[in-house]
Amino acid sequence: MKEIVIEVWGDLACFTMPYVKVERLTYPFPTPSAARRILSAIYSKPKEFRWQINRIEVLNPHPLYQF
C-alpha cells in the first residue's frame, strides 16, 4: 500500500462537531472524514479510491487552541 502525504493550509476552515447543532463550533484540525474529502477533491475520482486516514498532524497550531 502506498502512502500519500499532503499539506493543507488556509486562513479559515470549519470542521464542525456533529453533536453541536445550534452553534458552529469547530475542531482545530481536519477530521478524518474531512481529510478523505480533501483527497477525493484533489484526485477527483471519489468512487475509484478508498482512502484510509492513518494519521493527521498539526504542524503549526493556532495559539487559540494551545492546550
VMD Tcl script that draws the C-alpha trace (Angstrom):
set ca {
  {0.00 0.00 0.00}
  {1.38 3.41 -0.95}
  {1.38 6.34 1.42}
  {0.27 9.78 0.29}
  {1.22 12.85 2.29}
  {-0.46 16.20 1.67}
  {-0.06 19.56 3.36}
  {-3.21 21.66 3.60}
  {-3.46 25.21 4.92}
  {-5.86 28.10 4.89}
  {-6.97 31.17 6.78}
  {-10.36 29.78 7.76}
  {-11.87 26.32 7.96}
  {-14.89 24.86 9.70}
  {-14.67 21.21 10.76}
  {-17.97 21.05 12.58}
  {-18.68 18.91 15.60}
  {-21.67 16.65 14.87}
  {-23.08 16.82 18.39}
  {-23.37 20.65 18.37}
  {-26.50 21.64 16.48}
  {-27.09 25.31 17.27}
  {-23.68 26.95 17.43}
  {-20.98 26.36 14.84}
  {-18.08 25.03 16.85}
  {-15.10 23.60 15.04}
  {-12.26 21.22 15.68}
  {-8.82 22.89 15.43}
  {-7.76 20.28 12.85}
  {-9.40 18.42 9.97}
  {-11.35 15.32 10.90}
  {-10.62 12.01 9.12}
  {-13.79 12.38 7.03}
  {-12.72 15.91 6.00}
  {-9.27 14.55 5.07}
  {-10.91 11.86 2.90}
  {-12.97 14.52 1.14}
  {-9.87 16.68 0.58}
  {-8.11 13.71 -1.05}
  {-11.18 12.95 -3.17}
  {-11.28 16.58 -4.32}
  {-7.58 16.56 -5.25}
  {-7.66 13.29 -7.16}
  {-11.25 13.80 -8.44}
  {-12.06 10.09 -8.55}
  {-14.10 9.58 -5.38}
  {-15.65 6.28 -6.45}
  {-12.42 4.65 -7.65}
  {-10.39 5.10 -4.47}
  {-10.96 4.16 -0.85}
  {-9.00 6.47 1.42}
  {-7.81 5.23 4.79}
  {-6.55 8.06 7.02}
  {-3.83 6.77 9.34}
  {-2.56 9.98 10.88}
  {-3.34 13.70 10.99}
  {-0.56 16.00 12.20}
  {-0.90 19.67 13.08}
  {2.36 21.34 12.03}
  {1.62 24.91 13.09}
  {-1.16 25.03 15.72}
  {-3.16 28.19 16.20}
  {-2.38 29.89 19.57}
  {-6.09 29.84 20.47}
  {-6.04 26.04 20.56}
  {-2.90 25.55 22.66}
  {-3.66 23.08 25.45}
}
mol new
graphics top color blue
foreach p $ca { graphics top sphere $p radius 0.5 }
foreach p [lrange $ca 0 end-1] q [lrange $ca 1 end] { graphics top cylinder $p $q radius 0.2 }
display resetview
